Amino acid sequence: MPQQRTDIRMIKDILRLKYQGALSHGAIARNLGISKGVVAKYLSLAGAAGLDWSAAADLDEASLERRLLGHSIAHSRVIEPDFARVHIELHRKGVTLMLLWQEYRAAHEGQRTWAYTQFCGHYKRFAKSLKRSMRQHRRAGEKLFIDYAGPTLELADGSRAQVFVAAMGASSYTFAWATLDQSMRSWLGAMARALSFYGGVPQLIVPDNPRALVSDACRYEPKLNETVRDFARHYGCSILPARPYSPKDKASAESAVQVVERWLMARLRHSVLADVAAVNVALTPLLASLNERAFQKLDGSRASLFATLDAPALSPLPAQPWQWASFKTVTVHIDYHVEVEAHRYSVPHALVGVKLEARITDALVELLHRGNRVACHARSARAGGFTTLDEHMPAAHRAHKQWTPERLIHWGSGIGADTGRFVTQLLRRFRHPEHGYRSCLGLLSLAKRYGPQRVEAACTLALELGAGRYRDVRDILANGRDLVARPAPEPQWVAPEHDNLRGAAYYH
């Protein structure tokens, strides 16, 4: 501990006991609870100043100090450090007591200052005199402590509003937000609003162990819900729950909750607000007043400390705010689609049979393979429907999709009129024209193999025979029946003209 300068009243007691009581140095030391060296020091100073008890008894403390210590007292007085500033500076990253002591010595060069051990001892006593919420050393921008207040606020419909509380570790800059419940969606929504309020992202967010966030509240390896981990990935921070039954791990949150309950919620205890939106409107001015209120034992306020300490150390917010997302493991079916909430979404066809992770937001469905996004679709509420991207289809399927009834008929007419009529007949045979696409594509393959002239001839023959299937044309071409010369059709018999014909007029 740093050495204490002996009080002037103690010095008068030393002189009294020595000169009036005639006690030995050891007896005086035992009687006053000091060392014999201190007794010898001040008796020596008294002798040098020509003081005995009769002369010292009538002097007041200031006169005795001047006579006994002389002009050297001004030079012997230690320059006290500004421990309030030291306490604030310690919150900055990389700042240590050794560095602050060196700066203190350099600023008062030529004057009497505390040695490093005394400097640390005096600071520790100062720190113990502070409030519990300001006693712990938190690095600037390092931790954000979060929790829900125990009390609730009454709403007009008879329900209760829950109050979420967040506080920065170094400055205790406080945020409060009302929610309907303490579900995971409410926790993460309030956390996102808190980061927006602070205008940046800390390195760590420290909650308690709520079931909404922590699926396994292990003391050493707590397991977070996948949606919570997605929130942390989006903001580039870590979420580290406090150890169970260890309130010191989140002392800043405990203190902030207490402050919010006393300075914000207590002021609204007689108000019955319509809904949580009205609660948040009422909390906003009270929250600003709380953060601007000056500290009792430190210079400044929560707002000023945040501006100088935490705000410069925070990481920037991402360009887009986080959106609620749930996760589901899905398997890619043989048609290269996955099913999410009764709707099917396509993925690259090479992933058939692979298990993927579906990230489902209010607007999007993202499919992830080993953490990499392989597909993204607008979310659809149409049960039984399909959402398919062309680039996910195999080449043959893409080519098939490009065909339409009009295009197929146009292609057939390009070969010949009868081929065009045959294609039209093929498409009309089915209730849905798509079912005839394969037959039409089969004709296309026949044209590549046998040539357009033979296909036109085969279609002509098929139409004459009343055949209307692809295989009929295929068989005609395979058997070469289109190459067989067909006899010219015989002229129709017409009765000759002669006199015995009475004609139609005869029967009138």
VOVEXTI-558603 format. One record per residue (C-alpha): residue number from 1; x, z, y. Coordinates in Angstrom, 3 decimals. Layout:
BEGIN
REC   num       east         up      north
REC   NUM          X          Z          Y
...
! end
This chain:
BEGIN
REC   num       east         up      north
REC     1      0.000      0.000      0.000
REC     2      1.286     -0.594      3.578
REC     3      2.875      2.425      5.299
REC     4      0.644      4.268      7.802
REC     5      2.009      5.491     11.134
REC     6      1.688      9.290     11.432
REC     7     -1.150     10.437     13.724
REC     8     -0.154     12.229     16.975
REC     9     -2.202     15.276     15.950
REC    10     -0.175     15.448     12.763
REC    11      3.006     15.414     14.825
REC    12      1.743     18.374     16.902
REC    13      1.022     20.237     13.672
REC    14      4.589     19.590     12.511
REC    15      5.996     21.026     15.764
REC    16      3.637     24.020     15.647
REC    17      4.443     24.950     12.075
REC    18      8.167     24.521     12.631
REC    19      8.677     26.239     15.957
REC    20      5.828     28.723     15.879
REC    21      5.439     29.326     12.180
REC    22      9.154     28.991     11.323
REC    23      8.360     27.155      8.064
REC    24     10.840     25.066      6.154
REC    25     10.656     21.286      5.991
REC    26      9.368     21.472      2.430
REC    27      6.682     24.022      3.261
REC    28      5.492     21.919      6.216
REC    29      5.363     18.806      4.032
REC    30      3.332     20.572      1.339
REC    31      1.004     22.117      3.900
REC    32      0.237     18.798      5.635
REC    33      0.403     16.553      2.553
REC    34      3.276     14.407      3.861
REC    35      6.853     13.813      2.812
REC    36      9.852     15.882      3.948
REC    37     11.352     12.696      5.382
REC    38      8.431     12.321      7.814
REC    39      8.843     15.982      8.869
REC    40     12.563     15.499      9.451
REC    41     11.977     12.253     11.407
REC    42      9.588     13.751     13.969
REC    43     11.530     17.030     14.373
REC    44     14.586     14.917     15.118
REC    45     12.645     12.897     17.737
REC    46     11.364     16.164     19.298
REC    47     14.874     17.569     19.523
REC    48     16.135     14.366     21.157
REC    49     13.299     14.562     23.699
REC    50     13.936     18.303     24.405
REC    51     10.536     19.352     23.140
REC    52      9.673     22.642     21.464
REC    53      6.235     24.033     20.662
REC    54      5.780     25.778     24.001
REC    55      6.383     22.477     25.825
REC    56      4.381     20.341     23.380
REC    57      1.345     22.631     23.124
REC    58      0.185     21.922     26.693
REC    59      0.605     18.119     26.425
REC    60     -2.313     15.841     25.610
REC    61     -1.872     13.267     22.901
REC    62     -0.993     10.379     25.270
REC    63      1.641     12.470     27.114
REC    64      3.146     13.757     23.880
REC    65      3.336     10.158     22.554
REC    66      5.185      9.017     25.679
REC    67      7.583     11.969     25.645
REC    68      8.219     11.843     21.934
REC    69      8.402      8.122     21.288
REC    70      9.351      6.916     24.748
REC    71      9.161      3.275     25.788
REC    72      9.920      2.042     22.272
REC    73      6.318      2.652     21.165
REC    74      5.096     -0.620     22.686
REC    75      7.785     -2.459     20.796
REC    76      7.167     -0.531     17.567
REC    77      3.401     -1.270     17.470
REC    78      2.550     -3.881     14.768
REC    79      0.672     -7.043     15.822
REC    80     -2.504     -7.048     13.757
REC    81     -3.481    -10.377     12.143
REC    82     -6.958    -11.870     12.659
REC    83     -8.175    -11.122      9.140
REC    84    -11.564    -12.731      9.788
REC    85     -9.783    -16.050     10.408
REC    86     -7.531    -15.409      7.391
REC    87    -10.631    -14.920      5.198
REC    88    -12.174    -18.196      6.379
REC    89     -8.928    -20.175      6.022
REC    90     -8.538    -19.015      2.425
REC    91    -11.587    -21.113      1.528
REC    92     -9.718    -24.303      2.336
REC    93     -8.212    -26.115     -0.604
REC    94     -4.518    -25.311     -1.135
REC    95     -4.400    -22.446      1.405
REC    96     -2.785    -19.230      0.107
REC    97     -2.070    -15.765      1.525
REC    98      1.658    -16.565      1.516
REC    99      1.093    -19.605      3.755
REC   100     -1.150    -17.647      6.135
REC   101      1.396    -14.789      6.310
REC   102      4.168    -17.250      7.184
REC   103      2.028    -18.751      9.946
REC   104      1.237    -15.242     11.217
REC   105      4.962    -14.369     11.340
REC   106      5.808    -17.642     13.098
REC   107      3.070    -17.153     15.712
REC   108      4.421    -13.666     16.656
REC   109      8.147    -14.293     16.411
REC   110     10.155    -11.546     18.153
REC   111      7.340     -9.035     17.743
REC   112      6.760     -6.509     15.027
REC   113      4.607     -7.916     12.226
REC   114      3.511     -6.805      8.789
REC   115      5.670     -7.611      5.790
REC   116      4.003     -9.760      3.126
REC   117      3.032     -6.794      0.898
REC   118      1.513     -4.918      3.861
REC   119     -0.223     -8.086      5.040
REC   120     -1.892     -8.518      1.624
REC   121     -2.866     -4.849      1.426
REC   122     -4.549     -4.853      4.823
REC   123     -6.389     -8.088      3.994
REC   124     -7.717     -6.680      0.715
REC   125     -9.152     -3.672      2.547
REC   126    -10.749     -6.006      5.080
REC   127    -12.254     -8.186      2.340
REC   128    -13.787     -5.162      0.623
REC   129    -15.607     -4.278      3.823
REC   130    -17.467     -7.615      3.858
REC   131    -20.822     -8.366      2.308
REC   132    -20.864     -9.203     -1.362
REC   133    -21.891    -12.805     -0.646
REC   134    -18.783    -13.396      1.457
REC   135    -16.297    -11.515     -0.685
REC   136    -15.505    -14.120     -3.315
REC   137    -12.996    -16.878     -2.702
REC   138    -14.640    -20.292     -3.039
REC   139    -12.758    -23.480     -2.359
REC   140    -14.282    -25.735      0.283
REC   141    -16.597    -28.338     -1.237
REC   142    -15.944    -27.057     -4.755
REC   143    -19.208    -25.444     -5.916
REC   144    -22.899    -25.597     -5.152
REC   145    -24.883    -22.682     -6.603
REC   146    -28.575    -23.258     -7.426
REC   147    -31.454    -21.126     -8.654
REC   148    -35.172    -20.497     -8.205
REC   149    -36.442    -17.504     -6.263
REC   150    -38.360    -14.921     -8.246
REC   151    -41.341    -14.562     -5.873
REC   152    -43.694    -17.495     -5.302
REC   153    -45.902    -18.646     -2.425
REC   154    -49.675    -18.870     -2.681
REC   155    -51.360    -22.252     -2.203
REC   156    -54.922    -22.955     -1.079
REC   157    -56.061    -24.110     -4.536
REC   158    -54.978    -20.818     -6.118
REC   159    -51.744    -22.136     -7.630
REC   160    -48.274    -20.874     -6.701
REC   161    -45.356    -22.790     -5.188
REC   162    -41.921    -22.219     -6.708
REC   163    -38.984    -22.093     -4.253
REC   164    -35.700    -23.765     -5.214
REC   165    -32.583    -22.340     -3.508
REC   166    -29.079    -23.833     -3.178
REC   167    -25.989    -22.448     -1.419
REC   168    -22.486    -23.838     -0.884
REC   169    -19.822    -21.555     -2.293
REC   170    -17.443    -21.432      0.687
REC   171    -19.850    -21.344      3.635
REC   172    -23.062    -20.044      2.002
REC   173    -24.888    -22.874      3.818
REC   174    -28.381    -22.544      2.330
REC   175    -31.086    -25.010      1.314
REC   176    -34.627    -24.209      0.147
REC   177    -37.328    -26.506     -1.238
REC   178    -40.756    -25.820     -2.724
REC   179    -41.910    -27.417     -5.996
REC   180    -45.013    -27.128     -8.136
REC   181    -43.163    -25.830    -11.184
REC   182    -39.728    -25.343    -12.700
REC   183    -39.771    -28.352    -15.012
REC   184    -36.722    -30.564    -15.477
REC   185    -38.165    -33.162    -13.116
REC   186    -38.639    -30.463    -10.437
REC   187    -35.126    -29.067    -10.933
REC   188    -33.421    -32.455    -10.682
REC   189    -35.639    -33.664     -7.846
REC   190    -34.812    -30.539     -5.824
REC   191    -31.099    -30.916     -6.639
REC   192    -31.154    -34.510     -5.382
REC   193    -32.831    -33.362     -2.156
REC   194    -30.236    -30.605     -1.764
REC   195    -27.343    -33.095     -2.022
REC   196    -29.072    -35.288      0.547
REC   197    -29.476    -32.227      2.801
REC   198    -25.753    -31.440      2.547
REC   199    -24.814    -35.079      3.047
REC   200    -22.302    -35.084      0.196
REC   201    -21.536    -34.091     -3.384
REC   202    -19.526    -31.011     -4.490
REC   203    -17.227    -30.988     -7.488
REC   204    -19.418    -28.572     -9.474
REC   205    -23.086    -27.627     -9.480
REC   206    -23.606    -24.168    -10.980
REC   207    -27.127    -23.326    -12.218
REC   208    -28.237    -20.419    -14.332
REC   209    -29.186    -21.280    -17.925
REC   210    -32.763    -22.589    -17.469
REC   211    -34.337    -24.139    -20.544
REC   212    -35.350    -27.117    -18.432
REC   213    -31.689    -28.097    -17.986
REC   214    -29.774    -26.514    -20.858
REC   215    -30.765    -27.402    -24.396
REC   216    -28.275    -24.936    -25.919
REC   217    -27.306    -21.954    -23.734
REC   218    -24.031    -21.250    -25.524
REC   219    -21.717    -18.841    -23.678
REC   220    -18.675    -21.070    -24.214
REC   221    -20.000    -24.628    -24.663
REC   222    -23.475    -24.937    -23.084
REC   223    -25.170    -28.213    -23.987
REC   224    -27.003    -30.043    -21.207
REC   225    -30.003    -32.300    -21.614
REC   226    -29.169    -36.042    -21.589
REC   227    -31.204    -36.578    -18.411
REC   228    -29.176    -33.840    -16.687
REC   229    -25.928    -35.530    -17.753
REC   230    -27.267    -38.801    -16.365
REC   231    -27.875    -37.047    -13.024
REC   232    -24.274    -35.775    -13.003
REC   233    -22.897    -39.241    -13.858
REC   234    -24.884    -40.825    -11.032
REC   235    -23.524    -38.406     -8.419
REC   236    -20.004    -38.194     -9.876
REC   237    -20.004    -34.413    -10.270
REC   238    -20.116    -31.846    -13.071
REC   239    -22.871    -29.372    -13.891
REC   240    -21.478    -26.125    -15.287
REC   241    -24.079    -23.457    -16.146
REC   242    -23.050    -19.874    -15.496
REC   243    -22.316    -17.692    -18.489
REC   244    -25.380    -15.864    -19.834
REC   245    -25.670    -12.290    -18.559
REC   246    -22.814    -12.855    -16.061
REC   247    -24.359    -12.592    -12.570
REC   248    -20.914    -12.576    -10.942
REC   249    -20.513    -16.232    -11.979
REC   250    -23.332    -17.114     -9.582
REC   251    -23.117    -14.332     -7.011
REC   252    -23.536    -16.845     -4.170
REC   253    -26.825    -18.047     -5.664
REC   254    -28.058    -14.482     -6.163
REC   255    -27.232    -13.637     -2.554
REC   256    -28.792    -16.876     -1.216
REC   257    -31.999    -16.219     -3.164
REC   258    -32.171    -12.726     -1.696
REC   259    -31.617    -14.073      1.826
REC   260    -34.298    -16.768      1.369
REC   261    -36.759    -14.204      0.043
REC   262    -36.168    -11.883      3.019
REC   263    -35.765    -14.330      5.894
REC   264    -37.976    -17.233      4.833
REC   265    -40.547    -16.337      2.199
REC   266    -41.334    -12.911      3.680
REC   267    -42.306    -14.614      6.939
REC   268    -44.813    -16.785      5.067
REC   269    -46.361    -13.975      3.021
REC   270    -49.597    -13.959      5.074
REC   271    -49.922    -17.774      5.109
REC   272    -51.982    -19.687      2.573
REC   273    -50.669    -23.263      2.743
REC   274    -52.470    -26.333      1.447
REC   275    -49.797    -27.662     -0.908
REC   276    -46.049    -27.765     -1.524
REC   277    -45.630    -30.390      1.199
REC   278    -47.067    -27.928      3.714
REC   279    -44.750    -25.219      2.357
REC   280    -41.721    -27.436      2.905
REC   281    -42.835    -28.223      6.456
REC   282    -43.089    -24.477      7.129
REC   283    -39.716    -23.729      5.529
REC   284    -37.751    -26.318      7.551
REC   285    -37.547    -24.492     10.933
REC   286    -37.013    -21.117      9.219
REC   287    -34.153    -22.607      7.187
REC   288    -32.473    -23.979     10.327
REC   289    -32.762    -20.554     11.980
REC   290    -31.235    -18.865      8.927
REC   291    -28.221    -21.179      8.827
REC   292    -27.628    -20.863     12.577
REC   293    -27.812    -17.044     12.557
REC   294    -24.406    -15.468     13.333
REC   295    -22.559    -13.441     10.701
REC   296    -22.255     -9.700     11.253
REC   297    -18.572     -9.273     10.339
REC   298    -17.221    -12.827     10.624
REC   299    -17.089    -15.295     13.447
REC   300    -19.578    -18.158     13.400
REC   301    -22.562    -18.872     11.155
REC   302    -23.357    -20.610      7.889
REC   303    -23.862    -23.883      9.753
REC   304    -20.563    -23.686     11.638
REC   305    -18.622    -22.727      8.515
REC   306    -20.229    -25.591      6.599
REC   307    -19.248    -28.058      9.334
REC   308    -15.615    -26.933      9.295
REC   309    -15.109    -26.063      5.622
REC   310    -17.488    -27.650      3.125
REC   311    -18.684    -30.831      4.839
REC   312    -15.227    -32.499      5.137
REC   313    -14.435    -31.687      1.489
REC   314    -17.624    -33.126     -0.059
REC   315    -17.582    -36.479     -1.852
REC   316    -19.827    -39.178     -0.361
REC   317    -23.324    -39.710     -1.702
REC   318    -23.911    -42.808     -3.876
REC   319    -25.486    -45.830     -2.212
REC   320    -28.745    -45.409     -4.151
REC   321    -30.541    -42.104     -4.753
REC   322    -30.916    -40.951     -8.325
REC   323    -34.114    -41.884    -10.130
REC   324    -35.725    -39.870    -12.885
REC   325    -34.756    -41.226    -16.275
REC   326    -35.590    -40.289    -19.852
REC   327    -33.626    -41.435    -22.886
REC   328    -34.643    -42.720    -26.303
REC   329    -32.681    -44.087    -29.253
REC   330    -34.031    -47.482    -30.372
REC   331    -33.081    -50.033    -33.034
REC   332    -32.900    -53.771    -32.338
REC   333    -35.413    -55.599    -34.559
REC   334    -34.754    -58.941    -36.249
REC   335    -36.462    -60.705    -33.329
REC   336    -33.752    -59.208    -31.013
REC   337    -36.305    -56.970    -29.275
REC   338    -36.574    -53.178    -29.028
REC   339    -39.822    -51.269    -28.678
REC   340    -40.264    -48.786    -25.833
REC   341    -43.710    -47.266    -25.267
REC   342    -45.456    -50.018    -27.308
REC   343    -43.842    -52.829    -25.284
REC   344    -40.985    -54.996    -26.576
REC   345    -37.900    -55.839    -24.529
REC   346    -35.209    -58.362    -25.475
REC   347    -31.488    -57.689    -25.890
REC   348    -28.642    -60.096    -26.789
REC   349    -29.386    -61.502    -30.252
REC   350    -25.938    -60.477    -31.550
REC   351    -27.095    -56.818    -31.480
REC   352    -29.774    -57.239    -34.169
REC   353    -29.819    -54.098    -36.339
REC   354    -27.755    -52.021    -33.880
REC   355    -28.976    -48.693    -32.482
REC   356    -29.122    -48.630    -28.690
REC   357    -29.942    -45.999    -26.089
REC   358    -32.887    -46.808    -23.829
REC   359    -32.745    -45.341    -20.304
REC   360    -36.311    -45.341    -18.973
REC   361    -37.023    -44.878    -15.261
REC   362    -40.273    -45.315    -13.354
REC   363    -39.351    -48.950    -12.573
REC   364    -36.748    -50.086    -15.122
REC   365    -35.860    -50.026    -18.793
REC   366    -32.100    -50.182    -19.369
REC   367    -30.590    -50.693    -22.825
REC   368    -27.158    -49.142    -23.359
REC   369    -24.671    -49.816    -26.159
REC   370    -21.845    -47.257    -26.319
REC   371    -22.464    -46.403    -22.688
REC   372    -22.421    -50.027    -21.487
REC   373    -25.577    -51.671    -20.191
REC   374    -26.458    -54.728    -22.285
REC   375    -29.951    -55.443    -20.905
REC   376    -32.181    -54.420    -18.012
REC   377    -35.899    -55.187    -17.617
REC   378    -38.679    -54.274    -15.236
REC   379    -40.780    -51.628    -16.948
REC   380    -44.105    -52.945    -18.284
REC   381    -47.203    -50.962    -19.184
REC   382    -48.719    -53.812    -21.259
REC   383    -48.977    -52.486    -24.790
REC   384    -48.087    -55.047    -27.441
REC   385    -46.514    -57.415    -24.927
REC   386    -43.067    -58.993    -24.847
REC   387    -40.464    -59.241    -22.089
REC   388    -37.808    -61.776    -23.063
REC   389    -34.824    -63.213    -21.191
REC   390    -33.598    -66.698    -22.136
REC   391    -29.941    -65.631    -22.212
REC   392    -30.742    -63.136    -24.990
REC   393    -32.069    -65.862    -27.325
REC   394    -29.995    -67.823    -29.859
REC   395    -29.247    -71.413    -28.818
REC   396    -31.819    -72.839    -31.244
REC   397    -34.520    -70.525    -29.911
REC   398    -33.713    -71.431    -26.321
REC   399    -34.008    -75.114    -27.171
REC   400    -37.359    -74.432    -28.861
REC   401    -38.624    -72.537    -25.838
REC   402    -37.839    -75.463    -23.548
REC   403    -40.388    -77.686    -25.359
REC   404    -43.942    -77.890    -23.995
REC   405    -46.933    -79.972    -25.226
REC   406    -46.603    -82.329    -22.273
REC   407    -42.897    -82.821    -22.865
REC   408    -43.401    -83.481    -26.566
REC   409    -46.149    -86.057    -25.928
REC   410    -43.968    -87.725    -23.294
REC   411    -41.088    -87.878    -25.760
REC   412    -43.319    -89.404    -28.467
REC   413    -44.712    -91.996    -26.060
REC   414    -41.157    -92.944    -25.175
REC   415    -40.627    -94.032    -28.792
REC   416    -43.912    -95.885    -29.025
REC   417    -47.605    -95.683    -28.336
REC   418    -48.488    -94.788    -31.933
REC   419    -45.808    -92.071    -32.006
REC   420    -47.312    -90.602    -28.843
REC   421    -50.780    -90.615    -30.411
REC   422    -49.395    -89.056    -33.611
REC   423    -47.724    -86.235    -31.613
REC   424    -50.986    -85.593    -29.752
REC   425    -52.785    -85.443    -33.088
REC   426    -50.206    -82.977    -34.455
REC   427    -50.647    -80.603    -31.503
REC   428    -54.461    -80.745    -31.753
REC   429    -54.437    -79.790    -35.431
REC   430    -53.579    -76.156    -34.526
REC   431    -55.487    -73.562    -32.541
REC   432    -52.345    -72.843    -30.535
REC   433    -50.202    -75.882    -29.670
REC   434    -47.028    -73.844    -30.192
REC   435    -47.707    -73.881    -33.915
REC   436    -47.227    -77.681    -33.914
REC   437    -43.873    -77.539    -32.092
REC   438    -41.900    -77.457    -35.329
REC   439    -43.651    -80.541    -36.662
REC   440    -42.948    -82.414    -33.443
REC   441    -39.314    -81.324    -33.517
REC   442    -39.218    -82.585    -37.087
REC   443    -40.290    -86.036    -35.819
REC   444    -37.453    -85.821    -33.305
REC   445    -34.998    -85.260    -36.127
REC   446    -36.481    -88.245    -38.005
REC   447    -35.911    -90.441    -34.961
REC   448    -32.259    -89.438    -34.953
REC   449    -31.940    -90.237    -38.657
REC   450    -34.030    -93.399    -39.081
REC   451    -34.157    -94.749    -35.548
REC   452    -37.099    -94.982    -33.106
REC   453    -38.367    -98.382    -34.441
REC   454    -38.882    -97.093    -37.964
REC   455    -40.482    -93.853    -36.714
REC   456    -42.921    -95.883    -34.599
REC   457    -43.765    -98.065    -37.616
REC   458    -44.207    -95.015    -39.846
REC   459    -46.503    -93.361    -37.285
REC   460    -48.559    -96.537    -37.064
REC   461    -48.973    -96.638    -40.851
REC   462    -49.798    -92.906    -40.951
REC   463    -52.508    -93.329    -38.342
REC   464    -53.989    -96.258    -40.301
REC   465    -54.018    -94.149    -43.454
REC   466    -55.545    -91.131    -41.700
REC   467    -52.434    -88.962    -42.364
REC   468    -51.737    -86.393    -39.670
REC   469    -48.824    -84.255    -40.871
REC   470    -45.071    -84.432    -40.292
REC   471    -44.369    -84.661    -44.017
REC   472    -46.563    -87.761    -44.271
REC   473    -44.328    -89.611    -41.801
REC   474    -41.246    -88.213    -43.518
REC   475    -42.383    -89.498    -46.912
REC   476    -43.229    -92.970    -45.510
REC   477    -39.712    -93.223    -44.099
REC   478    -38.075    -91.817    -47.226
REC   479    -39.924    -94.312    -49.469
REC   480    -39.331    -97.202    -47.094
REC   481    -43.020    -98.041    -46.886
REC   482    -42.631    -98.774    -43.183
REC   483    -40.286   -101.634    -44.172
REC   484    -42.754   -103.330    -46.519
REC   485    -44.283   -106.425    -44.876
REC   486    -48.020   -105.981    -44.690
REC   487    -50.304   -109.067    -45.151
REC   488    -52.067   -110.290    -42.107
REC   489    -55.697   -109.161    -42.060
REC   490    -58.220   -111.798    -43.423
REC   491    -60.629   -113.239    -40.824
REC   492    -64.147   -111.934    -40.931
REC   493    -66.739   -114.288    -42.647
REC   494    -69.186   -115.929    -40.250
REC   495    -72.317   -117.767    -41.485
REC   496    -72.330   -121.524    -40.682
REC   497    -74.907   -123.028    -38.352
REC   498    -77.706   -125.213    -40.082
REC   499    -81.368   -126.206    -39.614
REC   500    -82.813   -123.723    -42.060
REC   501    -81.955   -120.777    -39.822
REC   502    -85.117   -119.698    -38.034
REC   503    -83.396   -117.422    -35.537
REC   504    -84.521   -114.169    -33.955
REC   505    -87.219   -115.798    -31.834
REC   506    -89.175   -116.818    -35.006
REC   507    -90.156   -113.194    -35.689
REC   508    -91.725   -112.464    -32.303
! end
